[in-house]
């Protein structure tokens, strides 16, 4: 009797009852069973720890392109005037005059003796374009890698795909460390770029699925902010320690071998197994999590879990006509989709350039890159603390707008003042610019996911992400503009960010709203909402109106009291 009563209480507390055909079916779905097995126990702590490790690997991998390519101050070693860089005047005895001669070798002011690819291969002056061309192939690889490993993850599973993409990126870095020419450098960077996005994203999915919904926002964002910033801040000092860009790529790629241990402690995505109709394997993953967390779960729970999905998924065999291309067929969704694509391009390029453009700021680019890396942590906290207050649109718009102002101010300082005399101010501006870019990047991911209808969310987010990384191809060339006129990258990016902020105002707010499930829902989502609607301002307005109403009621009551007294002496 006690067992039956306990089962009855669990059913009332944790599950819904649905009708399938003519029978009632206890909704023993994935989240219900996960709660019984432990959604925030020992396994989740191990999972978050490995997620943090993956973020360190991801930051070392992504910013390796920055660390290996810093260009220190240099002069032509054949010039009679010490500040000549690319050419010098040489006396021609035949023409009896000084003629401009191109430099063939240079003297570099290597910081702490660090040998970058620029200093070793002397990719400066007429050869400076080689670095931009080679690095741009990194983003070509990221686009194709996102498509390929995304497909692979759907075919063989999230966990093996996560391991393969991480090892592929490390292999690309390792290959790059042996090159000495532009074609092979481009090939190495292409292979390295294949894992840029999926390395992080696939691990994110594994953590997201097995973590308690109540802990997801805090857990995922805090771990990301802390460990990603550790990787960023540590990487320049690792480069100084190993001494050369080749050794740095070895040191940055070697820790990727740690993912070979993941299958020993991590389990495959149960959600993916369910989509493949491998219900017994999904149940087995949950059994192992329960054991890991020290939970005793009755075998009948797993039997009911398997039964539920066998019957539920048979009921849901109705094919849907919703596709990503369907988002382009109706006017409002078409507008939303195009705006999200453009915003993804802008934010990806802004994030990359503001994270990499560290040279010519009057101080060591290595130290500037390291110290401003701490901004990832407050950026993550900003999302956690304020996004649910000011709203998704407000956060996305404000981060881009403020970031644009800071970046424009940085360009103005570079254009009008001597960077060496204002290094501290520039360092502060660079840090604030990176902070704004990280907030915008994180805010955009959640905002886009909530606007896109559930029926096409996976495909939609993937396509938007791919387009953003494809546009990232141009970031190396935008940074290259700084060799012509140092403020140009800052000016260009600030203009893009202003455009992005304005585009945010044309999108609907998603905070505290029922999100669209189908394309039909998406077409009418946010209809009638003003472009200047922000939840924080709306709450304040409602509060003022409520206060005014309360005051009116009190005043009316006070005024009516004497009348009552007169009528009833």
N, C-alpha and C positions, 0 to 999 in steps of 0.2 A: 504493500500500500504506500509506504514511504517513497519507494522508487518511482511508482506511478505518479505520485503527487509531485515529486521533483521534476519528472519529465514534463508534467503538465505545466508547471511553473516556467520551465525553460521555453516551452513552446509559446506561452503567452508573452514572455519577456523578450525573446530573441527572434522569433520567426513570424512570417506572415502566412496566411492560409490562402492558397489560390485554387481556382477550379480549373481542372484539366479534363475536358469532356464532361462526364457526369459525376466525377469523383473530386473530393477535396484532396489537395496535395500540400503537405507541409513544405514551406519554402526553406529547405535546408540548402541555401545557396552558398557560394564560396565565402562571402564575408561572415555569414553566420557560423560556418564551421571553423573558419580562421579564428574567430573570437573565442571559441571553445579551446582551440589548440594553442592560443596565445598570440595576440597581435602586437604585443609590446613586451616581449620577454627576452631571454638570453639569445635566441636566434636573431631577433631584430637588432640587438646590440652588435652582434657579429656582422650582420648585414650592413648596418650603418658604418661600422669600422672599415669594412672592405669598400664601401661606397666612398668613404673619405680617401682611402688609398687610391682608388680609381681616379678621384679628382686631382690628387697630386700627380699621378701619371699623366692625366689629361692636360694639366697646366704646363708640366715640363715639356710635353710633346708639342702642344700648340705654340708655345712661345719660344721653342727652340729656333724657329725662323728669325726671331728677334735677336736672341743671344748670339747666334753665330755670325750675324751680319752687321754688328755695330761698326761704324767707321770712325776711328779716332782722328784728331787733327793731323794734317800731313802737309809736307812741303816737297817741292821738287828738289832732289838732291844734286841736280846739275845747275841750279839757278844761282846766280851771283847775289840776287836779292832774296832774302830768307823767306819772305812771305808769298813767293810765287808757288802756285799749285799745279797748274796743268801745262803751262808753257813758260818760256823764259827768252830773254833777248840774248842773241849770240852774234858776235862780230863776224861778218862775212868779208874775208879779205878780197874776194873777187869783185863784189859789188861795193866794197868800201862803206858798209853801213851795218847797223844792227838789224837783225832779222829775227822774227818770232820763231822759236823752235819748240816743238812738243816735247814734254817730259817723257822719258822712257823708264824712269825708276823714281821712287819716292822714299822719303824718311817719315815714318809714322811715330806718333807719340803714344805708344802702346801703354794702356793703363794696367799697372801691376804686371806688365809683361805678357798680357793676354793676346794671343794670336787669333784674330778672327779670319773668316774666309776672305774678307775684303782686303786685309793687310797681307795675307799669305799669297793670294792670287793677284793682288794689286788691281782690284776691280774699282778703279776710281777714274775720274775725268772722262775720257772717251769710252772707257769700259764700264762706267758706273751703271749703265742700262742693264748689264748682264745680271746683276743682283735682282733687279725688279722683274726681269723676264723669268728667271729661274724660280723666284718665290711665287710668282703668279700661278705657276703650275701646281702649287700646293692646293690652291682653291679649285682648280680643275679636278684634281684628285678627290677633293672633299665632296664635290657634287656627285661624281660617279660612285664614290664609296658609299655615300648615303643611300643611293638607289640600290647598289649591289648588296651591301650588308643588310639593308632593310628587307630586301627580298630573301636573303639567306636566313635572316632571323625568323621569317615566316615559314621557311622550309625545314630548317633543322633545329630551331629553338633559340630562345633568347640567350641562354648561358653559353653554348658553344659559339654562337655568332659574336657575343661580347668578347670572348677570349680570342677568337680569330682576328677580329678587327684591331684589338689592342696589339697583338703580336705583329700584324701587318704594318701598323704605324711605326712600331719599334724597328722592324726590318727596314723600312724606308729611311729612317734616321741613320741606321747602321750603314746602309749602302751609301748614303750621302757622304758619310765621313771619309770615303775613299776616293771621291771624285776630284778632278782638277780641271775640268772644262765645263763650259756652259751646257752642252747637250746632256752630259751625264748628270750634272747637277740638277737639271730640270727633271730628268727621269727619277732621280732619287727623291726630289721634293714631291713629285706626283704620287709616288708610292706612299710616301709619308702622309700625304693629305688624305689618302683613302679612308683613314680611320678617324679623322678629325671630329666628326659629329657623333657617329655611332658608338665610339668608344665610351662616351659619357652617357648617351641617351639610352642604350640598352641596359646599362647597369641601373640607371634611374628607374626604368620600368620594373626591374626585379624588386627594387626597394619599395617602390610605390605600391605594388600589389600586395606585398606581405607585411606592410606596416599599417598600424591602426589609423583609420581616417582622421581621428582626432589629433594624431601626432605628426601627420604628414607635412603640413606647412612648416611647423617649427623644425622637425627633424631634418627634412630634406634641405631646407634653406640654410639652416645653421651649419650642417655638415658641409654643404657646398661652399658656403662663405669662408669657413675656418680653414678647411683643407686646401681649397683652391688658392686662397691667398698665401698659405704656407708654401705651396709649390712655386708661386710667382716670386715671392720674396727670397726664397732659397736659391733659385736658379742662377742669378748673377754671381753669387758667392761660390757656387759649385763651379762655374766657368773660371773664376779666378783661381780656384784651387787646382783644377786639372790643367790649366794653362793654355790649351789650344781648343779651337772649335771642333776639331776631329775627336779629341778625347772627351769633350763635353757631350757630343752626340752619343758616344759609347756609354758614358755615365748616365745620360738621360734615358737611353733605351734599355739598358740592362735591367732596371727594376720591373719592366714589363713582364719579365719571365715569372714574376710572382703570381700572375693570373693563372698559371698552370695549376696552382693549388686551389683555385676556386671550386672545382667540382668536389673537393674533399669536404667542404663545409657549406656550400650553397646548393640550393635545389632549383630545378628548372621552374620556369614560370607556370604555375598551375592554370592561370587564365589562358595561356597559349595552348596547354595540353587540352583544355576544355574545348577550345575552338577546333582542335584536331580530333575531337571525340575520343580522346584517350582518357576516359573518366577514371579508370583504375589507377593509372599512373599519377593523375592529379590527386586522387585520394591518398596515394602512397606518399606523395610529397607532404601533404598535410599531416599524415601519421608521423613522419619523421620530425616535422616541426614540433608537434605535440611532445614527442619524446625528448627533443632537444630542450624544450622549455619546461620539462618536468611536469607536464599535464597528463592526467588520466582521462582519456576520452573513450567512451563506449564504442565498440565496433559498429553498433547499430547506427551511430551517427554517420559513419562513412558509407554504410550501406544505403542509408536514406539520401545521402549526398549524391551517390551514383545514380540512384533511382530517380531523383529529382531531375538531374540533367538529361538522363535518357528520355524522360517524358517531356520535359520542358523544351529541349532542343528539337524534338520531333514536332512539337506544336509550333515552333518558330521557323519551320522550313519555308515559310512564305518569303519569296524573293522580293527584295526591295529594288525599286527603280532609281533610288537615289545614287548619284555618282558625283564625283568632284566637278565634272564638266557641267552637271546640272546646276551648279552654283552660278554659272555664267549665263544661264538662259533667262532668268528673271531679273528685272531692273535693280531691285534693292540688294539682293544677294550678289549680283554682278558688281555693283558698286562696292560693297563690303569686301569682296574677294580681291578686286583690283587694288583697293586701298591697303589691304593687309599684305599683298605682294610687294607693293611699293615701300611700305613701312619696313618690311623684312629686309629689303635691299639696303635701305638707309641705315637701319640700326646695325646690321652686320658690318657694313663698311665703317661706320662711325666707331663701333666697338673695337674693331681691328686696328684702325689707324690711331685712335686715342690711346690704345694700349702699346703700340709699337713706336710711335713717333717721338723718340726721346732724345734725339741728337740735336745739337745746336741750341740747347737751352741754358748754356752757361755753366753747366755742371756735368759730372760724370753720368753718362747715359745708363751705365750699369747700376749705379747707386740710385739714380732717379727712378729707374724701372723697379728696383727692389722696394724702395721706401713707399712709393705710391701704390704698390701692390696691396698694401693694408686696406685700401679703400673698398676692396671686395667685401670685407667683413661688415662695415657700417652700411654698405649698399644692401646686403642681405637683411640686416636688421631693419632698415627703412621699409623694405617690402613687407616684412612681418608685422611691423608696428602700425604702418599707416595705410596700407593698401585697402584694408577693409573699412577704413574710415573715410578717406577721400574718394574711394571708388577706383575701378580699373582705368576708366578713361582719364580721370584726373591725374592718377599716378603716371600713366603713359605720356600724357601731354606735358605735365610739369617737368618730368625728368628730361624730356627732349628739349623743351623750351629753355630751361635753366642751363642745361648742358651746352646749348647753342650759344647762349650769352657768354658763358665762361670760355668756350673755345674761340669765339670772336674776339674776346678781350685778350686772350693769349696771342692771337695773331697780331692784334694792334701793338702789344708790347714788343713782340719780335720785330715789327716793322719800324717802330719809332724809337726804341731804346736799345742800349747795348746789353745783350743777354748776360754777359759776364758780370755786369754791375747790378743786375736785377735777378740773379740766379734763384734767390730764395722766393721771390714773388712768382717767378715762372714755375718753380717746383710746386708751389701751392696751387697755382692754376692748373697745372698738369694733373695733380692729384684730384682736384675737384672735377676736372673734365672726365677722368677715368671713373670717378664715383658716379657721375651722371650717366655715363655710357653703360655701366653695369646695371644700374637701376632700370634704365630704359630697356636693356636686353632682357632682364628677368621679368619685368612687367609685361613686355610684349608677348612673351611665351604664354603666360596665363590668359591674357586678354584675348589673344587670337583663338586659343583653345575653347574659350567660352562663347565666342561669337559664332564659330563654325558649328553647324548642327551635328548632333551626336552621330547620325547615320553616316556622315562622311568625315568625321573629325580626324580619324587616323590618317586617311589619305590626304585630307586637306592640310593638316599640319606638316606632313612630310613634304608635300609639294611646295608649300610656302617656305619651309626651311631650305629646300634645295635651291629655290630661286634666290634666296638671300645669299647663300654661299656661292652661287654662280656669279652674283654681282660682286662678291668679295674678291674676285679675280682682279678687279681694277684697283684694289687698295694699295698694292705695291707700286703701281704707277702714280697714284695720287701722292704717296709719300715721296716718290721720285721727283715730283714737282718742287719739293723743298730744296733740291740742288740748284734749281733755277732762281727761286725766290722763296726764302725760308717760310714766310707766313702763308704761302699758297695752300698747303694742306689744311691749315686751321681755318682759313677763310672758306674753302670749299666745303669742308665738313660742317661748319656752322650754318651755312646756307641750307644744306641738306637736312640738318636737324630742325631748323625752323620750319621747313616744308613738312617734315614728319609730325611736328607738334600741331600744325594746322590741320593735317589730315586726321589726327586723332579726334578732333572736334566733330568730324562728320560721321563718326561711328557711335552706335548706341551704348549706353551704360549697361553692364551685366551684373553689377553687385546687387545681391538680394532679389534677383529676378529668376523666374523659371526659365532655364536655358532651352534653346530650340532643340528639338529632338529630330525633326525631319526638315527637308528643304522647304516644305510648306510653312512650317513654324518659323524657319529662318527668314522667309520673305516678309512676314508680318511682325517680326521681332523689333521692338523699339519704335513702332509706328506712332507718330504723334509726339515723340520726345524731342524737345528743343536741343539745339546744338550746344547751348550753354548750361545744360542740366548736369549738376554734380550732386551726388548724394549728401555730401557734407553741408553744402549750402542749402539743400532742400530740407535737411533735418533742422538746421538753424531757423529757416523760415517757418517751418511747422511749429517749432518751439515757441517762436515769437507770437505766431497766430494763436497757439494754445494759451500762452500767457495772457494775451489780449482778451481771449474768450473768457478765461477764468476771472480776470479783473472785471469784465463786463457783468458776469454772473454775480460776483460779490457786490458790485455797485448796485445792481438791480435789486438784489436781496435786501441790502441796507436801505435803499430808497423805499422799498415796499413795506418795511417794518412799521413805520409811523402810521401808515394807512390802516394797517391791521389793528393797531392799537386804538385808533379813532373809531373804527367800526365796532370794536368790542371793548367798551369802557369798563 
